[in-house]
Each structure stands twice: as C-alpha cells, then as structure tokens.
Amino acid sequence: MSLKLKLRESIGLYFITDAGFGKTHDELAEAVLKAGVRIIQFREKKASTKNMVETARRIRKLCDEYNALFFVNDRIDVALACYADGVHLGQEDMPASIAKEIFDGLIGVSAENGEEAIRAEKDGADYIGAGPVFETTTKEDAGSSIGIEGLRRIVDAVSIPVVGIGGITKHNAQLVLQIADGIAVISAIAASSNPEREARELLEIVEKFKKEKD
C-alpha cells in the first residue's frame, strides 16, 4: 500500500504527542497505538537533537509494530534520522516544495486560511492541518481560532485531505468530522488520566461517523 493511500485510511484520528502533561512521548504513543490509532506525530520543541532522535526512533519502532504512520513535527533532519513516514511543517518552516527535494516521505502543512492551504497544495503538500478550529492553549504560537466556517473554507479550497486541529474534544469532534477528513488532537488524549481509554472513545466517534456517512 502506498503511503498516500495509507494516509487517507489512517487520518480519521491523528494524535500528536506532547510530554508536557506528565507522560512521556513513548508512553503516549504506545497507549494510543494500543487503542487503535494509526497515525502519530512526534512533537517536541525543547529537547536536544540527540534526545529527539533517540525518542523518535523508539516511537518509529512502536509504529512499525502496529503498522502505523509516523510523522515528525518541523524537523526534517530528525525525520530522516528515524526513517519517519512523514514530516509536518508550519508556515514558518521549510516550504513543502523544498522539503520534497530532500525528503521522500509524506508532507503535511499547517494552514489558517484558504490562501495558505492552496499554496501548500501547489508546493506539493499531501495534507493540510487546519486550525486552530477552536481555542487552544496547547500550542503557544497558535493564532486565533478559525471556527467551523474557517475550516470549511480551507476544505473547499484544496483537493488534498484536511485534518482539523485545535481544541477538539469528544464533545465537538463531530462538528469537525462533518467538514474535514479527520481530527488531530493533543491534550484531549495527552492530558487524560487514561490516554488509551480516551483514544478509544475518540476513535469510536470517528468510526461511527464514517459508517453513518457511508
């Protein structure tokens, strides 16, 4: 199966690790993989490159065991060092068009509006991370929430998959799924006392919605 096809099949629930809630990246990754999540992004802003590579390689191994896609946030060098399936880039990171010259995997790009999404698609992005849909405190550099209508404008602007991110929980996930191809979450799982259970409940919402949609 090609990576692009695997992306479309796995993108319903996209988990982004965050070690700021009391559990390590590894612990969170293993918990959500056990729950059935099949796409994980390793996001770390403060560790040394050495530590990032070591952690990323451990998560890469876990993802291999569960046949899951593994992405690295921002850092193409770390993605290359751990044989990641993909890298996710922000608006201030390397443009997708240049990233594709040195990285042979999937590329996701964050977008807050249709113009950014259109440019990312033209540059060769494989999917868009659109948001923040709702208010969030997880990302310090997150802008103002774009809301459901902002998400809709991004989805209408591109033909590649769009994942909504930012403030998404069990209580508002369906609102996002009605428009986007999937939901990306951090604190909804990472801040939970039982990440595996929380991931299972979110997956149930995603899978139920997909069945009803079909």
FIZA-154755 format. One record per residue: residue in three letters; x negated, y negated, z of N, C-alpha, C, O in turn; residue number from 1. Coordinates in steps of 0.02 Angstrom, whole numbers, plus 50000, padded with zeros to 5 digits. Each point is the difference from the previous one (the first is absolute). Example, Ala and Ser with C-alpha at 12.3 -4.5 7.8 and 13.67 -1.06 7.14 Angstrom:
<atoms>
("ALA",(49340,50284,50390),(50045,49941,50000),(49955,49940,50000),(49948,50001,50033),1),
("SER",(50070,49946,49931),(49958,49941,50003),(50039,49945,50037),(49975,49945,50008),2),
</atoms>
This chain:
<atoms>
("MET",(49958,50060,50000),(50042,49940,50000),(49956,49937,50000),(49952,49996,50038),1),
("SER",(50064,49956,49920),(49961,49939,49997),(50011,49958,50063),(50051,50008,50035),2),
("LEU",(49901,49949,49980),(50006,49958,50059),(50061,49953,49995),(50034,49987,50050),3),
("LYS",(49979,49988,49890),(50057,49954,49991),(50066,50036,50014),(50045,49971,50030),4),
("LEU",(49961,50090,49947),(50061,50038,50012),(50007,50016,50074),(50054,49996,50029),5),
("LYS",(49890,50023,50002),(50000,50015,50071),(50019,49938,50040),(50035,50005,50051),6),
("LEU",(49942,49937,49927),(50018,49937,50033),(50075,49989,49999),(50029,49983,50051),7),
("ARG",(50001,50027,49891),(50073,49989,49995),(50039,50049,50044),(50053,49982,50026),8),
("GLU",(49921,50078,49982),(50034,50050,50041),(49991,49988,50075),(50042,50019,50040),9),
("SER",(49903,49950,49978),(49981,49993,50071),(50018,49933,50030),(49997,49991,50061),10),
("ILE",(50022,49961,49898),(50001,49930,50021),(50060,49981,50044),(50003,49944,50024),11),
("GLY",(50044,50101,49986),(50059,49983,50039),(49984,49972,50069),(50030,49950,50020),12),
("LEU",(49924,50081,50015),(49977,49975,50065),(49924,49997,49998),(49966,50051,49995),13),
("TYR",(50008,49889,50009),(49929,49985,49994),(49976,49975,50068),(50023,49948,50024),14),
("PHE",(49932,50089,50008),(49977,49981,50067),(49931,49969,49997),(49955,50024,49967),15),
("ILE",(50038,49920,50070),(49937,49964,50005),(49975,50004,50071),(50035,49980,50047),16),
("THR",(49905,50047,49962),(49973,50010,50067),(49981,49933,50032),(49981,49952,49966),17),
("ASP",(50023,50046,50100),(49979,49942,50039),(49982,50025,50069),(50041,50028,50036),18),
("ALA",(49896,49963,49983),(49975,50026,50064),(50012,49952,50058),(49973,50009,50054),19),
("GLY",(50067,49940,49934),(50011,49950,50052),(50058,50014,50047),(50019,49957,50040),20),
("PHE",(50010,50103,49955),(50058,50016,50042),(49985,50057,50049),(50046,50028,50030),21),
("GLY",(49890,49988,49979),(49982,50050,50050),(49983,50068,49974),(49976,50043,50038),22),
("LYS",(50034,49969,49897),(49982,50064,49970),(49951,49988,49944),(50002,49948,49967),23),
("THR",(49953,50100,50022),(49950,49991,49948),(50030,50009,49931),(50056,50026,49992),24),
("HIS",(49907,49952,49957),(50022,50011,49931),(50010,50074,49986),(50049,50020,49969),25),
("ASP",(49906,50020,50056),(50004,50073,49989),(50062,50030,50032),(50035,50040,49969),26),
("GLU",(49979,49940,50092),(50058,50026,50036),(50065,49982,49964),(50045,50041,49994),27),
("LEU",(49959,49897,49984),(50060,49978,49965),(50008,50036,49933),(50054,50022,49983),28),
("ALA",(49890,49985,49981),(50003,50034,49936),(50024,50072,50008),(50043,50023,49963),29),
("GLU",(49929,50012,50086),(50020,50070,50010),(50073,50006,50020),(50034,50045,49978),30),
("ALA",(49989,49909,50064),(50070,50001,50023),(50049,49992,49942),(50048,50037,49994),31),
("VAL",(49939,49914,49962),(50047,49988,49945),(49995,50055,49947),(50050,50016,49968),32),
("LEU",(49891,50011,50022),(49993,50055,49952),(50039,50061,50024),(50032,50034,49960),33),
("LYS",(49965,49980,50105),(50039,50055,50028),(50075,49988,49990),(50038,50047,49991),34),
("ALA",(49981,49890,50011),(50071,49983,49992),(50024,50007,49928),(50060,50006,49987),35),
("GLY",(49892,49992,49966),(50019,50007,49930),(49983,49941,49956),(50013,50002,49940),36),
("VAL",(49957,49946,50088),(49979,49943,49960),(49944,50023,49953),(49956,50037,50021),37),
("ARG",(50046,49940,49916),(49951,50023,49952),(49962,49944,49966),(49973,50009,49945),38),
("ILE",(50027,49933,50087),(49958,49945,49975),(49980,49957,50059),(50042,49974,50036),39),
("ILE",(49892,50018,49973),(49972,49964,50057),(49949,49949,49975),(49960,50014,49956),40),
("GLN",(50043,49927,50075),(49949,49949,49987),(49962,49987,50064),(50029,49987,50053),41),
("PHE",(49905,50016,49942),(49956,49985,50057),(49986,49926,49999),(49970,49973,49953),42),
("ARG",(50052,49993,50101),(49991,49927,50004),(49961,49983,50063),(50024,50010,50056),43),
("GLU",(49916,49963,49934),(49956,49982,50056),(49962,49937,49982),(49967,49997,49948),44),
("LYS",(50038,49952,50094),(49970,49936,49985),(49938,49984,50041),(49960,49957,49981),45),
("LYS",(50031,50077,50075),(49948,49979,50047),(49941,50048,50008),(49947,49979,50022),46),
("ALA",(50060,50083,49959),(49946,50049,50010),(49943,49988,49951),(50008,49967,49949),47),
("SER",(49935,50061,50068),(49943,49997,49954),(50014,50044,49939),(50043,50044,50003),48),
("THR",(49921,49943,49944),(50009,50040,49940),(49984,50074,50014),(50035,50044,49976),49),
("LYS",(49913,49968,50064),(49982,50068,50018),(50058,50036,50034),(50017,50056,49982),50),
("ASN",(50013,49911,50067),(50056,50031,50036),(50061,50009,49956),(50036,50049,50005),51),
("MET",(49974,49902,49950),(50057,50005,49954),(49993,50061,49955),(50049,50036,49989),52),
("VAL",(49891,49974,49985),(49989,50057,49955),(50009,50065,50037),(50031,50047,49974),53),
("GLU",(49944,49958,50087),(50007,50061,50039),(50074,50015,50013),(50021,50057,49993),54),
("THR",(50017,49892,50027),(50071,50010,50013),(50037,50018,49936),(50041,50045,49999),55),
("ALA",(49944,49918,49948),(50033,50012,49936),(49988,50071,49975),(50046,50031,49973),56),
("ARG",(49894,49995,50036),(49986,50068,49978),(50039,50051,50041),(50021,50052,49973),57),
("ARG",(49988,49935,50091),(50041,50046,50041),(50073,50000,49977),(50032,50052,49995),58),
("ILE",(49994,49889,49990),(50069,49995,49978),(50008,50030,49930),(50050,50031,49984),59),
("ARG",(49899,49959,49974),(50000,50031,49933),(50007,50076,50006),(50038,50031,49963),60),
("LYS",(49926,49998,50084),(50002,50072,50011),(50070,50021,50023),(50026,50051,49977),61),
("LEU",(50004,49911,50068),(50068,50015,50023),(50049,49997,49942),(50043,50043,49993),62),
("CYS",(49951,49905,49966),(50045,49993,49943),(49993,50058,49951),(50049,50022,49970),63),
("ASP",(49890,50002,50021),(49989,50058,49957),(50037,50062,50028),(50029,50038,49962),64),
("GLU",(49968,49970,50103),(50033,50057,50032),(50075,49999,49990),(50032,50052,49997),65),
("TYR",(49997,49888,49999),(50073,49993,49993),(50021,49980,49929),(50058,49986,49988),66),
("ASN",(49894,50014,49965),(50014,49982,49931),(50032,49930,49995),(50050,49990,49966),67),
("ALA",(49920,49963,50070),(50026,49932,50003),(49952,49951,49965),(49940,50013,49996),68),
("LEU",(50087,49932,49980),(49959,49948,49970),(49968,49957,50054),(50031,49986,50051),69),
("PHE",(49907,49994,49937),(49964,49960,50049),(49975,49935,49968),(49964,50002,49950),70),
("PHE",(50055,49942,50079),(49980,49934,49977),(49958,49965,50052),(50007,50013,50060),71),
("VAL",(49950,49942,49918),(49961,49958,50045),(50020,49928,49986),(50006,49979,49943),72),
("ASN",(50004,49983,50111),(50019,49930,49993),(49938,49956,49985),(49950,50004,50036),73),
("ASP",(50055,49956,49913),(49950,49949,49983),(49933,50025,49975),(49975,49975,49949),74),
("ARG",(49995,50074,50085),(49930,50016,49991),(49988,50055,49947),(50007,50059,50014),75),
("ILE",(49975,49919,49927),(49986,50048,49947),(49938,50042,50015),(49997,50058,49982),76),
("ASP",(49954,49911,50052),(49940,50038,50017),(50016,50058,50047),(49973,50055,49992),77),
("VAL",(50072,49933,50056),(50020,50054,50046),(50042,50051,49963),(49993,50061,50011),78),
("ALA",(50051,49916,49944),(50041,50046,49961),(49956,50047,49958),(50014,50060,49996),79),
("LEU",(49934,49913,49974),(49954,50040,49960),(49962,50050,50044),(49989,50057,49981),80),
("ALA",(49991,49919,50078),(49959,50042,50045),(50038,50059,50029),(49970,50049,50019),81),
("CYS",(50096,49946,49984),(50040,50055,50029),(50043,50034,49947),(50043,50041,50017),82),
("TYR",(49946,49944,49919),(50037,50032,49946),(50075,49990,50007),(50040,50046,49991),83),
("ALA",(49979,49892,50026),(50072,49984,50008),(50036,50005,49933),(49971,49993,49947),84),
("ASP",(50094,50020,50058),(50041,50003,49940),(50016,49930,49974),(50012,49991,49941),85),
("GLY",(49986,49961,50105),(50018,49932,49979),(49974,49948,50047),(49974,50014,50055),86),
("VAL",(50032,49924,49923),(49981,49942,50041),(50056,49950,49995),(50032,49993,49948),87),
("HIS",(49981,49971,50107),(50052,49948,49999),(49967,49932,50009),(49962,49990,50048),88),
("LEU",(50053,49964,49907),(49967,49935,49999),(50048,49943,50013),(50057,50001,49977),89),
("GLY",(49919,49949,50060),(50039,49940,50012),(49987,49948,49947),(49958,50010,49955),90),
("GLN",(50077,49934,50049),(49992,49947,49949),(49931,49968,50002),(49978,49973,49949),91),
("GLU",(49988,50030,50107),(49933,49971,50005),(49945,50051,49990),(49941,49983,50004),92),
("ASP",(50077,50079,49982),(49951,50052,49988),(49982,50002,49926),(50022,49959,49961),93),
("MET",(49937,50089,50022),(49979,50010,49930),(50062,50011,49956),(50043,50041,50017),94),
("PRO",(49962,49924,49927),(50057,50011,49954),(50002,50073,49977),(49948,50032,49991),95),
("ALA",(50112,49993,49998),(50008,50070,49980),(49963,50014,49934),(49974,50055,49991),96),
("SER",(50024,49896,49964),(49967,50010,49935),(49925,50015,50009),(49972,50041,49963),97),
("ILE",(49996,49927,50085),(49929,50012,50014),(49992,50064,50040),(49953,50039,49989),98),
("ALA",(50092,49971,50059),(49997,50061,50041),(50003,50063,49957),(49967,50049,50015),99),
("LYS",(50072,49948,49932),(50007,50058,49957),(49936,50016,49962),(49990,50057,49977),100),
("GLU",(49966,49895,50017),(49936,50012,49966),(49953,50043,50042),(49958,50035,49972),101),
("ILE",(50051,49964,50093),(49954,50037,50044),(50034,50054,50042),(49966,50041,50031),102),
("PHE",(50101,49958,49969),(50037,50049,50041),(50050,50036,49956),(50040,49968,49965),103),
("ASP",(49958,50098,50035),(50039,50040,49953),(50066,50025,50029),(50034,50041,49969),104),
("GLY",(49983,49935,50092),(50061,50024,50031),(50059,49953,49991),(49999,49956,49958),105),
("LEU",(50052,50054,50083),(50059,49957,49999),(49985,49933,50032),(49960,49995,50046),106),
("ILE",(50074,49954,49930),(49990,49933,50028),(50068,49968,50016),(50043,49994,49956),107),
("GLY",(49965,49986,50106),(50059,49964,50021),(49981,49928,50014),(49943,49986,50020),108),
("VAL",(50104,49968,49971),(49986,49929,50011),(50058,49969,50039),(50059,50013,49985),109),
("SER",(49925,49947,50065),(50051,49965,50039),(50026,49940,49960),(49962,49966,49966),110),
("ALA",(50102,50022,50040),(50030,49943,49966),(50057,49970,50041),(50038,50037,50032),111),
("GLU",(49966,49897,49968),(50052,49966,50037),(50053,49971,49953),(50052,49976,50023),112),
("ASN",(49935,50026,49912),(50049,49973,49953),(49991,50034,49932),(49953,50039,49989),113),
("GLY",(50094,49946,49966),(49999,50032,49935),(49939,49984,49959),(49975,50043,49964),114),
("GLU",(50000,49895,50041),(49942,49980,49961),(49939,50042,50019),(49963,50023,49956),115),
("GLU",(50026,49986,50109),(49943,50040,50023),(50008,50073,49978),(49951,50033,49981),116),
("ALA",(50110,49992,50021),(50013,50069,49980),(49988,50011,49926),(49970,50050,49980),117),
("ILE",(50054,49903,49979),(49990,50004,49928),(49926,50000,49982),(49977,50038,49959),118),
("ARG",(49985,49917,50074),(49929,49996,49987),(49965,50065,50020),(49955,50024,49964),119),
("ALA",(50065,50004,50093),(49970,50063,50023),(50013,50057,49951),(49956,50040,49986),120),
("GLU",(50106,49963,49988),(50016,50052,49952),(49959,49992,49936),(49975,50049,49972),121),
("LYS",(50018,49889,50004),(49960,49988,49940),(49927,50019,50011),(49966,50021,49954),122),
("ASP",(50011,49970,50108),(49931,50017,50017),(49988,50075,50008),(49944,50023,50006),123),
("GLY",(50111,50015,49993),(49993,50073,50003),(50020,50032,50065),(49985,50059,50011),124),
("ALA",(50048,49904,50033),(50022,50029,50064),(50049,50058,49988),(50039,49998,49953),125),
("ASP",(49958,50052,50090),(50044,50058,49994),(50064,49992,50042),(50050,50033,49986),126),
("TYR",(49948,49924,50064),(50060,49986,50039),(49990,49933,50036),(49945,49974,50006),127),
("ILE",(50111,49999,50018),(49999,49936,50036),(50023,50012,50072),(50048,50035,50013),128),
("GLY",(49916,49934,50034),(50023,49997,50069),(50031,49932,50010),(49964,49950,50005),129),
("ALA",(50102,50046,49998),(50036,49936,50001),(50021,49981,50070),(50031,50039,50036),130),
("GLY",(49951,49900,49983),(50021,49978,50066),(49959,49941,50024),(49962,49970,49963),131),
("PRO",(50048,50013,50101),(50040,50037,50049),(50075,49991,49987),(50024,49943,49991),132),
("VAL",(50012,50112,50008),(50073,49997,49988),(50034,49966,50059),(50042,49956,49991),133),
("PHE",(49940,50066,50069),(50026,49972,50061),(49942,49971,50041),(49942,50012,49984),134),
("GLU",(50074,49950,50068),(49947,49972,50042),(49959,50056,50032),(50028,50050,50023),135),
("THR",(49906,49941,49978),(49956,50050,50030),(49943,49967,50036),(49977,49946,49981),136),
("THR",(50000,50086,50072),(49942,49975,50038),(49940,50046,49992),(49947,49987,50028),137),
("THR",(50062,50068,49936),(49946,50049,49992),(49942,49972,49960),(49942,50009,50018),138),
("LYS",(50074,49956,49927),(49948,49970,49959),(49993,49927,50018),(50047,49961,49992),139),
("GLU",(49894,50020,50031),(49989,49931,50021),(50004,49951,49942),(50018,49942,50009),140),
("ASP",(49965,50082,49931),(49998,49956,49942),(50064,50005,49958),(50003,49974,49944),141),
("ALA",(50048,50059,50083),(50062,50006,49962),(50034,49932,49993),(50001,49961,50048),142),
("GLY",(50026,50026,49894),(50034,49936,49990),(50072,50004,50025),(50019,50046,50036),143),
("SER",(50021,49905,49944),(50070,49999,50019),(50036,50058,49966),(49981,50021,49945),144),
("SER",(50071,50004,50087),(50036,50057,49973),(50034,49980,49934),(50025,49944,49993),145),
("ILE",(49976,50103,49960),(50029,49986,49934),(50074,50020,49999),(50037,49980,49955),146),
("GLY",(49984,50060,50094),(50070,50021,50002),(50018,50051,49947),(49959,50016,49957),147),
("ILE",(50101,50008,50046),(50024,50049,49953),(50003,49972,49929),(49984,50035,49951),148),
("GLU",(50035,49902,50043),(50004,49970,49933),(49931,49991,49969),(49992,50007,49940),149),
("GLY",(49959,49975,50102),(49932,49994,49975),(49974,50067,49976),(49965,50004,49950),150),
("LEU",(50052,50049,50087),(49980,50068,49980),(50033,50018,49934),(49968,50029,49957),151),
("ARG",(50095,49953,50036),(50036,50016,49938),(49967,49966,49939),(49995,50029,49947),152),
("ARG",(49983,49909,50062),(49969,49963,49945),(49935,50034,49979),(49983,50002,49941),153),
("ILE",(49980,50024,50107),(49938,50035,49984),(50014,50065,49962),(49968,50015,49950),154),
("VAL",(50080,50022,50075),(50019,50064,49967),(50023,49987,49928),(49982,50038,49955),155),
("ASP",(50057,49909,50036),(50025,49984,49933),(49945,49976,49953),(50008,50003,49939),156),
("ALA",(49936,49974,50089),(49947,49970,49959),(49952,50051,49971),(49965,49985,49951),157),
("VAL",(50033,50075,50077),(49949,50049,49978),(50032,50068,49986),(50057,50014,50019),158),
("SER",(49905,50028,49947),(50024,50067,49983),(49965,50054,50042),(50020,50058,49998),159),
("ILE",(49929,49923,50040),(49965,50048,50043),(50035,50006,50067),(50040,49956,50017),160),
("PRO",(49947,50097,50022),(50034,50008,50065),(49986,49942,50047),(49946,49970,50000),161),
("VAL",(50104,50014,50040),(49994,49947,50050),(50018,50028,50069),(50052,50032,50008),162),
("VAL",(49904,49955,50040),(50012,50021,50069),(50010,49939,50042),(49959,49954,49999),163),
("GLY",(50095,50044,50038),(50012,49944,50045),(49961,50009,50064),(49996,50056,50026),164),
("ILE",(49976,49890,50001),(49962,50003,50061),(50013,49939,50043),(50015,49946,49974),165),
("GLY",(49981,50062,50091),(50007,49944,50045),(50063,50003,50042),(50055,49987,49975),166),
("GLY",(49938,50031,50088),(50057,49999,50046),(50052,50054,49986),(50058,49993,50022),167),
("ILE",(49924,50060,49943),(50049,50052,49983),(50004,50051,50056),(49950,50025,50024),168),
("THR",(50112,49991,49995),(50014,50048,50053),(50055,50048,49978),(50025,49994,49945),169),
("LYS",(49993,50052,50099),(50055,50046,49985),(50065,49962,49988),(50044,50023,49964),170),
("HIS",(49962,49918,50066),(50063,49963,49998),(50009,49960,49936),(50057,49983,49982),171),
("ASN",(49889,50001,49983),(50008,49961,49939),(49970,50034,49938),(50000,49972,49946),172),
("ALA",(49975,50090,50063),(49968,50036,49945),(50045,50008,49940),(49977,49993,49943),173),
("GLN",(50087,50020,50068),(50045,50012,49944),(50009,49937,49957),(50008,50005,49939),174),
("LEU",(49990,49937,50093),(50006,49938,49962),(49943,49994,49949),(50011,49978,49943),175),
("VAL",(49930,50043,50077),(49942,49997,49956),(50003,50054,49948),(49985,49988,49941),176),
("LEU",(50035,50073,50078),(50003,50056,49954),(50052,49991,49945),(49995,50030,49947),177),
("GLN",(50054,49928,50065),(50050,49985,49948),(49970,49963,49942),(50028,49998,49945),178),
("ILE",(49913,49971,50067),(49969,49959,49948),(49933,50028,49978),(49987,50007,49940),179),
("ALA",(49970,50009,50108),(49932,50021,49985),(49994,50076,49993),(50047,50037,50015),180),
("ASP",(49894,49985,49963),(49987,50072,49991),(49982,50034,50065),(50003,50062,50006),181),
("GLY",(49978,49899,50043),(49980,50029,50064),(49990,49947,50053),(50005,49940,49987),182),
("ILE",(49979,50083,50074),(49987,49955,50055),(49931,50016,50028),(49980,50058,50005),183),
("ALA",(49984,49889,50013),(49935,50008,50032),(50006,49974,50071),(50027,49946,50012),184),
("VAL",(49949,50093,50036),(50007,49981,50070),(49934,50006,50037),(49958,50042,49983),185),
("ILE",(50035,49917,50067),(49942,50004,50045),(50027,50009,50071),(49999,50056,50026),186),
("SER",(50024,49890,50005),(50018,50002,50070),(50061,50044,50015),(50006,50027,50055),187),
("ALA",(50039,49981,49896),(50058,50042,50012),(49980,50070,50021),(50037,50034,50036),188),
("ILE",(49904,49988,49941),(49974,50065,50019),(49942,49994,50049),(49999,50033,50052),189),
("ALA",(49953,49923,49932),(49939,49995,50041),(50014,49977,50071),(49964,50019,50046),190),
("ALA",(50087,49939,49964),(50015,49975,50067),(50046,50046,50039),(50015,49987,50059),191),
("SER",(50008,50066,49910),(50045,50046,50033),(49963,50045,50050),(49942,50015,49991),192),
("SER",(50093,50005,50061),(49971,50047,50049),(49994,50069,49970),(49962,50042,50025),193),
("ASN",(50075,49971,49921),(49998,50064,49966),(50000,49989,49924),(50052,50004,49968),194),
("PRO",(49889,49981,50004),(49996,49984,49928),(50027,50054,49955),(50030,49986,49948),195),
("GLU",(49959,50077,50070),(50023,50055,49957),(50076,50000,49996),(50029,50007,49946),196),
("ARG",(50003,49986,50111),(50074,49998,50001),(50026,49940,49961),(50048,50007,49961),197),
("GLU",(49921,49936,50048),(50022,49939,49966),(49992,50008,49924),(50043,49979,49962),198),
("ALA",(49902,50052,50018),(49988,50011,49929),(50053,50047,49971),(50025,49990,49945),199),
("ARG",(49992,50062,50093),(50052,50048,49977),(50067,49964,49991),(50035,50012,49951),200),
("GLU",(49982,49945,50096),(50064,49966,49996),(50002,49952,49940),(50051,49995,49966),201),
("LEU",(49894,49971,50022),(49997,49956,49941),(50003,50040,49936),(50033,49980,49952),202),
("LEU",(49932,50077,50046),(50003,50043,49941),(50070,50025,49987),(50021,50005,49942),203),
("GLU",(50014,50012,50110),(50069,50024,49992),(50043,49946,49968),(50042,50015,49958),204),
("ILE",(49948,49923,50062),(50037,49944,49971),(49984,49993,49926),(50045,49992,49958),205),
("VAL",(49890,50012,50026),(49978,49994,49930),(50029,50057,49957),(50027,49988,49946),206),
("GLU",(49966,50073,50079),(50022,50058,49961),(50076,50002,49992),(50026,50018,49947),207),
("LYS",(50010,49962,50105),(50073,49997,49996),(50021,49948,49949),(50046,50012,49960),208),
("PHE",(49921,49931,50040),(50017,49947,49953),(49987,50023,49928),(50040,49986,49955),209),
("LYS",(49904,50048,50035),(49983,50023,49932),(50050,50050,49974),(50019,49998,49941),210),
("LYS",(50004,50048,50103),(50050,50050,49979),(50065,49966,49982),(50031,50018,49950),211),
("GLU",(49990,49933,50089),(50063,49965,49986),(49994,49959,49936),(50048,49993,49962),212),
("LYS",(49892,49981,50025),(49988,49959,49940),(50003,50043,49937),(50025,49979,49948),213),
("ASP",(49948,50083,50059),(50000,50046,49942),(50070,50026,49986),(50009,50039,49953),214),
</atoms>
